[in-house]
């Protein structure tokens, strides 16, 4: 297992907590909580060693695409593809935005 930490620019804090996905079968789990205004903190636990550069690029591309709410994000990865990473993060932020 490898533990990775990243930080990106964000907007106003997310409105509430959210959860998306499950660990297992090549999937991943995203746990999201409101964060410090202007910041997105991402903590990843992954079963795939040596992928820090790939995670950095994937997350930078995603969080650079628009202004995302500030959040603390915990990702538990079990070898998910980049498309699944984007999908699960979108799902978590969408859930957090629902009243």
C-alpha positions, 0 to 999 in steps of 0.5 A: 500500500502507498499513501499519497498527499496532494493539494489543489486550489478550490473555491468556497467549501463544499456544503456537506459530506459525501461518499461515492464508490466502493473498494474492490474489483478494480474500483475506488472509494471517495470520501469527501468533507467540506474543506478550508476555503480555497483549498482541496486536500487529497489523501490517497491510499492505493494498492498500486505502488509508484503511481504518484506522478500519474495521480498528480497528473490526473488530479491536476487535469481534473481540478484544473478544469473548473473551480471545484468546492474546497474539500478534504478528500480521502480516496481508497484505491484498488487499481481504478482507471483514470476514467473511474477516478474522474467519475467517482470524484464527480459523483462525490461532489454532486452528492455533496451539492445536493440539499 
